[in-house]
Amino acid sequence: MEKATILVGDAGGTNVRFALAQVDGGHVAITSLWKRPGADYATFMGALDAYISEAKPRIDGAAFGLAGAVRNGQVDMLNRSWSVDRADLQAQLGLKAVVMVNDFFAMARSAAELGADDVIEISQGRMDPAGNIAVGGPGTGFGVAVLRRYRQGWIVLAGEGGHQAFGPQSELDFQVAQRLRSHGVYVSNEIVAAGVGFEQTRRALAEVMGVADPKLSQADVNAAAARGDAFAVQLCRLRANTVMTAMGNTTLAADATGGVYLAGGVSQHLVPWLKEKSALDRFYNRGPRTGLLSQIPIRLITSDTAPLSGAAHLWLDEHARGWL
């Protein structure tokens, strides 16, 4: 399709965003961006109605990334009590077909389209232009996905990878995991690194370090770590090391020689610790397969519109393949 206007949306555990993607010959430009706290709306449809009433868009299609697994045309969002049905969306928008995917699925699809201004470099390397790409990282939850090149396009493979079991690598890791398990917690990468498990992990680390739980928010911990507070630094380091261990595992499983992209709001606050040798060692040091990972670059997605662009490109993919 040469030109089209696509309504795109991204609903995570914290915010909901809508925009219009102006498509011209495969190029996508995001306009009319709208962002609100999800807590302001009882339903996803209510938030969508609010955007439509303001933007009054004329659209050719729609694509949405939602923080939950898509099953039989429906998404029940894990970290928000919203249920979204594709048939309801089609009826509300007057469209025959709507693309509806997991929010990290859309984030992952954007990785192949990002420019230099959309990322920052965590670790240098050499990207294989024909290789797979791994995308992952913590926000409210922990998303994981893989892009595989297919003919002239991309196929995204995504699921619930953030719920993979936490893999302790140090004595501190083991002790934190043990404390969490003693409180009846299933210890996943999402619990240790993402927002959804922040308070549980903060309390467990305080117990391990033998200090009083400071009861700080994530923002307060980030600020304290920047000042050099020992507990806050250790918590940030624990989360960063968890991210790098998980992404190294994903890279090995996917043979992601095309590069690794970190994503998520928590990742953006962990940059100083993601760049530490201890975190990079978690990614690169892989025994007999260390050489396989040694040339793979790691970048952090900083673009606020990446998942919206990704949703638009997914719509284009499905249109080009005759699925819409």
Protein Blocks (a to p, Z undefined) as FASTA:
>chain_A
ZZdcdddddddfkbccddddddeehiacdehiacddfklpfbfklmmmmmmmmnopacfb
dcdddddddeehiacdfkbccdcdfklmmmmnopabdcdddfklmmmmmmmmpcfklpcc
fbgcdddfkbccddedddfbccddddddehjbccddddjkllpccddfbfklmmmmmmmm
mnopacdfklmmmmklmmmmmmmmmmmnopacehiafklmmmmmmnopaklmmmmmmmmm
mmmmmmmmmmmmnopanbpcdedjklmmmmmmmmpmklmmmmmmgcjllmmmmmpccddd
fbfklmmmmmmmmmmmmmmnopZZ
